[in-house]
């Protein structure tokens, strides 16, 4: 999700979300998912790109939003729960610490 360096607008990352059909998609859920990913990647400012496509895989609409980690809606309990779910699903450790004597190296867990 992160870029090699910030751009002129201090955007640190690009997050692309795709959704099938626009009518039944809740944009708030896509935004919350982006905030959860920002929390995991420790990004402060992200350009979020939403791509909506049809059943024949043609893009029918796009939406761009700049999201910041200090936004009021970025730290809700729901987003924290989403981030925790994503962290567990991906096997990401949020806290950095010393690898225990009998623990696998993090690079070997994949």
N, C-alpha and C positions, 0 to 999 in steps of 0.2 A: 504494500500500500504506500510506502514512503518513496519519495524522490531522492535522488542523490544529493541535491542541495535545494534550498528554498529559491523560489522564483522572485521576481521584483515585487510581488504582492505578499511576500512572506508565506506563500502556500507551501506546506511541507509534503503534502501527499495528494494523490489522486485516487478516488474511490469510485469504481464503476459498478453500478447495479443494473441488472436487466430484469425486465418483467414482461410477462406474456399478457398482452391486452391491457388497455388502460382503464377500462370501465370498472373492473373488479379489483384494482390494486389500490391499497391504502398507502398514499405517499408518506404519511406520518410514520408508518412502520419501516419504510425504506430509510427515512431520515434517522430513526432511532437505531436501526442496524448500523448506519454509518457512524453515529456517535459511539456505539459499542465498540466498533472496530478502531475508532480513534483512541478510545480509552486503552485498548490493548496495545496499540502501536505507539502510544504516548505522543500522538500528533496533536499539535495545537490549532492548526488551521488547514482545512482540507477542501479541495474542489471535488464536489460530489457530482457525478454524471449519472443520470437515470436514463436508461434506454428502454423504450417500450416497443415491443415487436409483435407482429401478427403471426397467425398460424403457419404462414408460408415463410417465416423467418425474415420478413422485411421490417425495417425500423419504421414505425409509424409516428413516433414522437420522441423528443428528447427534452430533458430538463436539467439545468445546471444550477447548483447551489453552492455557496461558500459557507462552510460550517466551522465554527470555532469552539474549542473545548471550554471556553469560559462563558458560553451561552447558558442562559438560565435552564433551558430544557436539556442540557447535555449531562446533567448529574442527577437525574431522577432515579428512584429505586428500580423502575422498570428497565432502564438502560444499564444500570449496574448488574441486574439479573441477566440481561441479554449478554453482557460482556462476560460474565461468569460462565454462562452456558457455552459461549463460543470458545472461551479459554479451555474448558474441560473437553470440548469436542475436538479441539486442535491439539491438546496436550501442551499448552503454553504455560510456562511458569511466570507469574507476575513478579515475584520477589526474586532478586538475584542473591544467591548464596553459594557457599562452598558445596561442592559435590561430595556427598557422603562416601564413606569407605566402601560400602557395598552397593552403591547406586550406579546405574548405568550412566555413561556419559550422555549428555543431552543430545549430542549429534547421533547417537546410536539408537535413540528411541524411535526414530522414523523408520 
